[in-house]
């Protein structure tokens, strides 16, 4: 893979923290800016193909927009504002919520060892020191388990091969550990691939069915689902993202390998549906406060993010993405306001797009600042 792709994949860890990192943002008020105007500006950023977003206040949509195009080079018309998109690593917050619901129900313990929950991880030497790693450490990204989603281990242009979760975990075994168990934060998709496997082992049901049973159906997320195996992708009209390989060939990433997702990043949703999740989550309807803090209060060494809107810390910013898309949800800590966005890309500079998305959020959520 070329340097640009390497940078994009490696940069995912620091750019897309998905512990629902509490990034300072803006005061939660019902006043919102012009969503369409903010997205029009965002769409003019180099590398943006298309972008959509919706704002909800107290469960009611108060703004929406779509800019750019559905396909590359201005083709395909605009992306429908309410269309489905990949939420990427925002999936981790859903996975963590289900795991902690199982903890609340007494079916799982925070200090339970990985080797006891998934004996194959230890007996087959798939995860080093599996007998020391706990559920808490997996949730908090402090297990020290290396990331399987790296350029050396994953071909992002393989759209057809199905990789069972255990095979993805095996890929990480060739990499050096990132620390002692519990020592420090180090972002790793492997943690949440393992948590998805633990959910299936403890419940006896698939991760997709547990998402549906515990979250999607109760919260009315009727257009949300977990993509499981290739060629499963995004249903209905939606935006396409693109990536350029080492030979300079541009790939339509619409059929991104579904098996790369699982508990780490496989959910496909809409702005409306994902806003319903964040509304319930931040209003404490899904988890007790003590357990919720395991997801919302990041470990001490998590890199800080630049403050938005003057740094009034009343929003949580949760993002996910890879080469071809970035999805970000800005949600007030009281659950009243959500601004959910999806941006499809064709770029070698995702950092510039992330900054542009933040600027769009500032224009929408703190107009006049």
Beta strands, then each sheet from edge to edge (+ up, - down):
strand 1: 48-57
strand 2: 60-68
strand 3: 85-86
strand 4: 225-226
strand 5: 242-244
strand 6: 250-252
strand 7: 267-269
strand 8: 315-322
strand 9: 325-332
strand 10: 337-345
sheet 1: 2+ 1- 10+ 9- 8+
sheet 2: 3+ 7- 4+
sheet 3: 5+ 6-
end
